[in-house]
Amino acid sequence: MLRVSTRARKAPTAGRSLSLSIGLDRFRNVSQEMDIGGILLELFRAFSLRCAQIEEAIRLGDDGRVEALDRDIQPLVEAILSCRASSLIEVYMQLQFVSYLIAQDADDAAFVTQYAAVLSYLLDRYFGAHAPDWRVPLPADVKLRQPPAYIPDTDNGQFLNAAILQTLPDRVAVLTKDYRYLYSNPVNCAHLGKNAMQLIGRHIVEFIGEERFASGVKEKLDACFDGMSADYTYARDERRNRCRMVPLHDAAKKVIGALITIQNLGTTATADA
């Protein structure tokens, strides 16, 4: 069985940076045992906090603290990858996390191969027709320990808070840079008459039309993909709406899409009164 390990290496600029490697055998076995999507956000926060603490210990040259904190990374990574996402945005977060791990070890072909297999497994878990043939039962003596304690609300803002987006009264969507839906909250789904799974991968033109897309929406989205936020109002079907577009970044601060919020401001007659 491959081991999940951590290793420190020289960073190209200042000091060392944390790099992770995943044991695929253990991950694919443990994943059957866990159905804990409700704690996925907490696990992301714990991972983010632990990495920040390790980087600080490295900066201070405290090797003992680095080693102690480093031991917590393995169970956290296992737990994050073993969780079954409970919403589409959590699926996105989990896949983005694997992309983050790949970026950390991009110069090591062996680790990239392992991460690619993990990514393939997750895609099959959520979108495939059947489970992978190589998945085997978990040995009775292999158990995940509880994730280490963490301080709430200390994540670095790299991961979206699904619980908030799902309960907002406004329409919320995430569009990729090719103008396709990656996520839609229940309010936006109801407005478009589709469920969340039906919207994934659909081009926004299908819902707003080519004329409206070309006359202003595309320009604003392109600016958002270039890193600029937008905040404007528009009238539609005798209603005024406020639309806000915010660039969505990955762990490397690269823009990967746009987070869009649309607020209903009431009827135009009410606004003119």
C-alpha positions, 0 to 999 in steps of 0.5 A: 500500500502506498503511504500518504506523505509530506515533504519539504523542498526548496522553494524557487524564491524564499525558503521552503514550501509545503508539498503533499503526496497522496497514497491512492490505494488508501484514498480509494479504500477509505472513500467508501467508508465516509459519507460526511459531506457536511464537514467538508468546509470545516476540513478545508478550513482546517487544512488551510489553517494547518498549512498557514501554521506550517509556513509560519513555523518554516519562516521562524526556523522552528523545525520541531513545530514544522514536524509536529504540524506536518503530521496533521496534513496526512489525515486531513488530505485523506479526509477531504478526498474521502468526503462525499460532496453534498452539493455541486459547489462542494464537488467543485471545491473538492476537484479544485483541491486536487488541482491545488495538490497537482500544482504543488508537485507539478515537477514530479511526474510520479506524484502528478500521476497519482493525483490524476488517478485521484481526479479520475476517481472523483469524476467517476464518483460524481459523474460516472455511470459506475464505480471504478473496477479497482475499488476494494473493501477497506481492511478492518484495521485501517481507520481514519483518526478524527481531523485535528482541531482548528480555529473557525473562520480562519481559512484564506478565502480560496474556497467558496462557502456552499452553506451561504450560497445555498441559502442566499435569497438572491440568485447566485451562479458561477460561470466558467471562462467559456460562459458555461454554468458551473454552479447555480443556487436553488433561487437561480435554478427556480428562476431558470426552470432547471435543476442544478445538474441540468445547468452544469455545462450549459452556455449562458446564451441558452437562457439570456439569448444571443442579442442580450449576450452580445450587447453587454453581458459578454463584455462585462463577463470578459472584464470580470475574467480579466480580474475586474468586478462589476456592479450594475442595475438593469430592467427585465420584465418590468423588474429592476435587478442588481447584478454583481460580478466578482472574479473567482480565483483558484488557490494560485490566484488565477481567475477561473470564472465569475461569481454572479449575484442577481438581486431583485429590486422590485418592479419599475413602477415601485422604483419610480414612485 
